[in-house]
């Protein structure tokens, strides 16, 4: 067991060569773009298995724009040797771990993939990092997790970093397990880590199995807009560009071993979200009738948590981060992005996912 009192005082972390796992996915590609644009000294290496939600098109143009400051490794985080080779080849001093199976509905249908990637894959990364860094303190392993590990809230209250874990789905259980592994590698081996638990993200490049992009695409195509149960499940919504700014702040200034909740201060019921998407599309691309007419209530998801809400006070107090977008401004930007990038949308629709209902067990 490592004695935390023997560690040197923390004066901040300066990432130079950053490995972003899952960097071709939704949050990952937005993070990669942010890191390259905001730090002219940073080299960013994307490590991605390019499964159904990892899309090289999300990173289009970065090689031409940033040259050898950007690199791509097509590999699986569960492949310990491949991870180790990448850490050595690129002299990585910072890992930002986003690679995960992340859709609750898919975890209900096929939990085995979530156990493999989210738990075993996180172990591989931790093992490789510990071996490569050999007790160094000028390194950082940042693990991106979810508020779903905390379970469900009642009508009031907020998740804090001290909230007990109470996961409801195979997805959230696998993320809870990976969180525990990361903390254990810090407490047992002294690996410099940080963890963030975020609320629901939305924004550009979001894979269309999730609520907001699915509603946008179905609405544009004149398809039903499926709302689970009574539509009153509440989530806190976080614009993805606000989230990646938070991750960057935590990596650079967050204390080793610390966890930070990241939320957007935007609690809304699912039905309200669908109404807002419909109204924005009716304004920006009128269809001659209200798209609210396409709303269809469907059988609820098994084990569907009723409400999530994040207290991001530690992040605001300690690191000075606040979300820049309101939900109204972020949602408008999101809808406008999808309307301006229909070619990207159609390429997704031509793949293996066609908007079908998942997660019925």
KEZA-585982 format. One record per residue (C-alpha): residue in one letter; x, y, z. Coordinates in pm, whole numbers, plus 50000, padded with zeros to 5 digits. Each point is the difference from the previous one (the first is absolute). Example, Ala and Ser with C-alpha at 12.3 -4.5 7.8 and 13.67 -1.06 7.14 Angstrom:
BEGIN
A512304955050780/S501375034449934/
END
This chain:
BEGIN
X500005000050000/X501355034349904/X500195026250275/X498395031249851/X501885022150249/X503294990149833/X498945013649660/X501405033749887/X497765031050022/X497805003749692/X500845030549790/X497884991249699/X500514976749706/X501305011349660/X498884974749737/X502304998149698/X499264966849833/X496414989450056/X498364966749918/X496225003549965/X498284966350003/X496705000049812/X501165031649825/X497984992749686/X496754999150198/X497655028150096/X501605015550307/X503434988149892/X500095017949665/X498795032350158/X502724996750266/X502704993249741/X498995030849800/X500035021050317/X503434987850115/X501665006049663/X498455034349956/X500655012650354/X503554987450065/X502515005349720/X502594979050187/X497874968850040/X500174968649791/X496764979950002/X499864963149913/X496554985049945/X499754963450104/X496754984949875/X498684965749900/X497625017049753/X496984979550100/X496535011249891/X500145033650184/X503635008449917/X500145018549670/X503205012149827/X497865026649830/X499685016450344/X503715008449976/X500075010549635/X502575026749918/X501944998550328/X503064984149841/X500175027049733/X499425028050251/X502304988750281/X502584978149824/X502044977750229/X498265014250308/X497154975949917/X500224962349964/X497554971149985/X500374964650133/X497354974749896/X500064974750285/X498004985250287/X500535011850359/X499684963650110/X503214992249806/X502565006450273/X502974996249764/X498545025049752/X499395025150279/X503544995650130/X501485004649653/X498055032149949/X501065014550336/X503644993049915/X499905010349633/X498475033950072/X501635006150342/X496575005750152/X499875019850324/X496205004150019/X497184975249939/X496435012849973/X497834969050003/X496685003749823/X499794966849815/X496914981750121/X496844982649901/X497575026950109/X496414993949895/X497744986950278/X497614983149756/X502854980649835/X501244989050343/X496614984650072/X500114979949677/X503694990650015/X501755006350333/X503054978949912/X501505027249777/X499665025050286/X501814977450244/X502814994049750/X500595035849888/X499095020550304/X501554977850267/X502674978749832/X500995028249764/X500455024250288/X502164974350179/X502224996649691/X500535037549984/X500805002350370/X502434970949983/X501765014249695/X500205034950150/X501464987350326/X502624979649815/X500925028449764/X500155027950256/X501794980750276/X499075022650292/X500285033349819/X497985028850142/X500085022549689/X497334978949831/X496224997550019/X497364973249937/X496605016949971/X496944977649994/X496735013549858/X496954984450162/X496285006450041/X497485011950256/X498104967749938/X502284982150248/X498075017750278/X496644984849910/X496745019450013/X498955031150193/X496605009150133/X498285032749920/X502645020450187/X503694998850077/X503224997149798/X502814975349942/X503245010850166/X503414983849992/X499104983950337/X496804983749874/X500064962350042/X500094979549681/X496734982649915/X500074990749629/X496804987549835/X501074987049657/X502804977749868/X501495031649847/X500095019950322/X501204969750198/X502924995549760/X500905036850029/X499804998150379/X502404970649993/X502445019149779/X499855030250234/X500944977450291/X502924985249806/X501395034649923/X499795010750365/X501624967450109/X502995005649770/X500505034150161/X499664988050357/X501994967949956/X502645009449743/X500115038150019/X498945004549638/X499085037049952/X496344998349900/X496905021449989/X496394990849930/X497075019949866/X496354989250016/X497965019449748/X496325004849927/X498364994049659/X502025015249718/X498615014149677/X501465018749704/X501804994549667/X501024964949886/X497634982250240/X499204964549885/X496284997749921/X499054972450243/X499835026550276/X496915021250067/X500745033949845/X501644989249672/X497454972049955/X497155024850039/X501635024249753/X500544973249737/X496614983650040/X498265033649993/X501765009949678/X499074966649842/X496345001550106/X500384969550224/X498424994450343/X501755016450294/X500064972450265/X499695012750359/X500524973950274/X497254995650260/X498325032750096/X502985021149885/X500525014450347/X503444985050066/X502275029450084/X503625004749898/X502545027850046/X501285010349654/X503585010649929/X501135015249669/X502964979649880/X502315030049949/X499425010050363/X500834964450101/X503314998649814/X501055033050157/X499314984250338/X502064969249916/X502915021949890/X499825020050324/X499934968550214/X502954984349816/X502115031450044/X498965012450344/X497994972750172/X501644984550304/X501314964449949/X497544974550133/X497095024649989/X496554995249846/X497995028349844/X496354999949900/X499295018849675/X496465012549938/X498335025949784/X497445013850251/X497334990049748/X497404975950141/X497284991349750/X497544971549952/X500434979249685/X496635010949861/X500975036550038/X503234993049809/X498054984549713/X497615029649994/X502925024349980/X501674980649718/X496734999749805/X499455037150049/X503545009049892/X499734978949686/X496615015349921/X501655034350026/X503224992349812/X498664975849738/X496185001849986/X498144968849888/X496515014849963/X498804984350326/X501184997350357/X502544972350046/X498514994550346/X497374979649814/X502684973349944/X500424993150376/X499134964250093/X500074986350355/X501594965450023/X500644973950268/X502475012450259/X503574987550028/X500564972850265/X501525015050316/X499645035449867/X501395024650258/X497485027750072/X502225030250059/X503655010449989/X501325033850118/X503615010550051/X501565022450263/X503105013349819/X500995022450292/X503444984450056/X500965005749637/X498815036150014/X501635007950337/X503314982349946/X500635005149628/X497795029549905/X498054981149734/X496435008949910/X497954990149697/X500025026749731/X496814988049830/X496455000750127/X497874971249884/X498165022949758/X503205012649838/X501674965749993/X496974982549852/X499645026449729/X503684995749910/X499514962449991/X496985000649771/X501715025249774/X503094977649981/X497934969849895/X498165020049735/X503355012449865/X501564965250004/X497354977849847/X502644981749797/X501594988250326/X496564990550130/X499144979949688/X503324981450015/X499074988550351/X496544989849885/X501594978649730/X501924979750257/X498974972150234/X497665021150213/X496735010849838/X498255015750298/X498364967850119/X498834995450360/X502564983450225/X500054988950363/X496784980850045/X501874972050174/
END
